[in-house]
């Protein structure tokens, strides 16, 4: 992590862990996800400024675990000297993101931008529950929805898809997320059906496992329905590698687990890509960083499609105060 120069003599460092039980478990091809764990970081300088950051690991996407992140925070000094050029290993990408964010927030006035709700894609429950779950989200203003697939037999899920598309208003767009869980034959079934639905399916996310670059490329050439990479590009180096190998489809990027947001922003400014900024169920601290990043990337690249952010996740999180835009109050709740 590159250091940021401060005029102050020393910066105090504290951290507090959190654990949030989802309102209902999230089913994905990776398994059942019951709770979100993470760490809030707090930096304070002698001028009375504070900078909050967030570490939100996702081990099945290749990041450190919560316990590894806590161990890293425990071995950090409680007072950081100015010009401390400590480096954070690439094996700790969620920590990289969190500490960089805390330093950035220490030296700027916090403004909480919030986009219109139609700019956020809402996550539907997997399986048959999606058939009714979209309606209240539509009423809130969402127009883009994401549905996890690959959690039931393909014939059953395709039947649910038909029912869902009959119910969704014509102005709605649907994203399908396979989490890398389909084989090539099943992926062909899905893409064939999606092509027949016209442009109502915005894209299929990661239909094949991350190690199937050639297979993903063939699918992208064969079908009209766009394909997005997600699990294939969980680290910045992977994102760059796929770009230089020629992937010109969509990239779903989770900045909170990718490492340095500054390096991500720089890459996207140098090499404009078709990007969807996506949440990993952060608190308001991480969420604000994602919104700021998305706004900055849209400002720097006018030719890319302005896709809805993958951040319509609030309805899955408990009302526990960790979505409070008053970050000091959020911090105090973790005592």
N, C-alpha and C positions, 0 to 999 in steps of 0.2 A: 504494500500500500504506500503510495507516494504521500509524503507528509505535506501539511499545509502550514505555512508559517503563521504564527500568532505573536502578538506583541506582549502577551501576558507572561508572567514568570512561571506559572505552573497551572496545570489543568487537573482538577479532581475527577476521578473516574469511579462510577458506581454501576452496578447492574442488578436487575431483579428479574427472576424467571416468571413466566406465566403458563397457565394451562387452561384451555377453554374447551368445554364439551360442546360439540356441535349440537344443534337443536334436534337433528336426526343424523345418524351415520351416513357418510358419503360412500356410495358403492362405485368402485372403479375396477378396471382390469387388474390393478395392482392389489386389490383387496378392499376390505372395509376400513374406512378411516373414521375414528370415533372422536378424536379430539385434536386440537391444534396446540402445540407447545412452542414456546419461543422465549426470547429474552429482550427486555427493554434496557438500553444503555443510556447513561446520563453523564454528560461532561459538564463541568462547571468551571468558570475561570474567575479571577480575582475582580473582574469588572461586574460580576453578578450575572453574566450571561450563562445560559444553559443551552446545551445541544442534546437533543434526544435522537437515538437511533434504534433500530430494531433488527434482531437476528431471528429469522424464521426458517429453520432448516426443513428440508424435505428429503430424508435419506434415500427413499426409493427412487428419487430423481438424481441420486449421486452426490448429494451434499453430505456434510458432516451430520452427526446425530445431535440431538439436544444435549446429551451428556458430554459429548466432545466439545460443543460450543461453550457449555458451562465451565468445563475444565480450562479452556483457553482464557475465558474471562477471569477465572480464579487466579491464573498465574500472571495476569497483567498487573503492573504496579497501580496502587490507588492514586498516585500522583504522577502525571505524565509531564515531563519537562518539555519546554518549547523546543521544537526542532527534533523531538524524538522521531527517529526515522525507523520505527519498528515495521517489520514486514509481516504480512499475514499470508500463510501458505495458500496456494490455489486449492488445496484439499479442504479449506475452510471458506467456501465462497459466500455462505450466508453471513459469516463474521466479517468478511471483506465488505460486503454491502452495508452492514449495520454500522461499523466503525466509520466508514467513509461518510455515511449519512449523518452520524452524530457530529462529526467535525464540520460538515457543511452547515448543519443547523445551528452550530455554535456561533457562526460568523455571519448569519443573515437574519433578517426579519422574517418571521414565519407568516406566511399568508396562506390561508387554506382555500385553495381553488376547489371548486366542485363543478363538474360538468352537468349538463342536462341529462336526465336519466336515460334518454334514448341513446346516449353515447356509451352506455354500459350494456354488455351482453349478460343476460340473466342465466344462471346455472339452474337447469331443471333437475329433478331427481331422476336417477336411472330407472329404466324399466317402465312398467305400465303407469306408475304414479305421475309420469310426465303428462299424461293425457288430460289431466285436470289442473295440474300445477301451473301451467302457463297463464291461466286466465287472470288470477289476481295480479300477476307480474305485468301482464299487458295493461291492466287497469292502472297500475302505478306509472306506466309510461314506457316500459321496455318494449323494444321492437325487434331485438335480436336475442335469440335463445340458444343455449348450448345443451346438448343431450348426450350423456355418456352411453356408448354402445359397446357391444362385446361382453355383456354381462349375462346374456341369455342366448338360447339357440337362435341362429340367424333367421330362420323362418318366422319365429315368434316375434323377434324384434322388427322385422320388415313389416309384419302385420300391424304392429304398434305404430310404426312410422306412417303407414297409410292412414290410420285413424287420426294420428296427430296432425298430418297435413290437411286432412278434411276439416279439422276443427280450427286450426290456426287461421286468423284473418290473412287476406292476401298481402297486406303490408308487412307481414312478419317474415324474418329470415331465420333459418335454422342452421346451426353448426352442429356437426356430429363429431364426437371425440371418442376414438377407439383406444386411446392410451397404448398404442402399439400392440394391441391384442388380437388382430385378425391374421389369418393365413391368407395367401394370395387368392385362393379360390373364393373365400368368403368376401375378401375385399372387392373382387370383381362383381359379386352379387350386389353389394352395397352401391358401388359406383354406377353400375348399370341402372339400378333403381333411381339413384339420385339424378342421373342424366335425364331420365324420363320425366322427372318432376320439374324440369326446366331450371330456372335460376333461383328457385326457392331455397335450395340448399346452398348456403354461402360457401362452405368448404367441408371436407372431411379431414379431421385432425389426426395425424399419425396412425394411418390404418395398419401399417406394418411395423415390426420392431425396428429399433434404431440402427441395427446392423444391416438393414436391407436397403441401402441407398439405391442400388440398381433397380430393385423391384419397385421402389417408390417413384423413381424417375420414369419407369415404363408405364406405371399407372397414370402418372401426370400427363404423359404424352397421349395416352389412349382415350382418356375420358375428358369431357368438358367440365365436369365438376372439379373445382380447384382442390388441391391437396396442400395441407399445412403441416409443417414439421413442428414437433414439440419435444418429445423425449429425445429426439436426435440432436437437439441443440440446447441442452441444459447448461452448458458451459460456454463462455465467450469464445474459447478456442474452437469448440465444435461448430459454433455459429459461423465463424470465419472460414473454417475448413469446408463447410457445405457451400458457402457462397463462392469460394474459389474453385470448388469442384463443379460449379455451374448451376446450383439450385436457384431457380428464379421463381419458384412458387412462394407460398406464404410462410412466414416464420412466426410461431407463437412463442413469445419470449417472456419468461418469468424473472424480471430483474432482481427480485429479492434473493434468488438462489443462483444468480449468474455470476456474482462477484462484483467487480467495480462498475457502478453505474456510469461513472465518468468515462471509463474506457468503452463501455457499450455505446454511450452517446456519441463519442468520437468516431467509432466505427460506422455507426448509422449515418453520420454526417458525411463521412468519406465515401461510403458505399450504400447509397439509398436502397433499402429493401422493403418489401411488402410485409409490414410488421403489425402484429397484434400484441399489445402490452397486456399481460395477464397476471392475475393475483394468485398468491398461494395462501389466501386467508390471513392477511396481516391485520394488525391493529390499525388504528387511525394513523399512527406514525409512519408505518410502512406504506399504507394506502396513499397518503399524501405524497410521498416520494414518487410513487408510480404515476400518479396524476400529473405531477410536475414534469416528470420525464416524458410522458406521452405528449404533453402540450409542447415541450421543447422540441421533440422530434418532429411533430407535425409542422411546427413553425419553420424548421430547417429543410423540410422536403415537401414541396407543394404538389409534386406530381404523383405521389403515392396515394392509393385509395385510403380514405379516412375510415378505417374499419372501427367498429365498436370495440371498446376496451373490454378485455375479459375480466371484468371487475364487479359484475352484478352478483356478489356473493354474500351481501349483508344479511339476507334472510336465513342463512345457514348458521349464523353466529349468535351466541347468547347475548342478552341485554345485560352485560356485566360491567359496563362503563369503559371497556377497552377500545371503544369506537368514539370516545369523547375527544373532540378537537381541542379541549383544554388539556394539554399533555402533562402538565404538572399534576392536575387532578387525576389523570390516568395513572401516573407514576405512584401517587399516594395510595391508590387502590391496591397496589401490589405489596404493601408493607407486610 
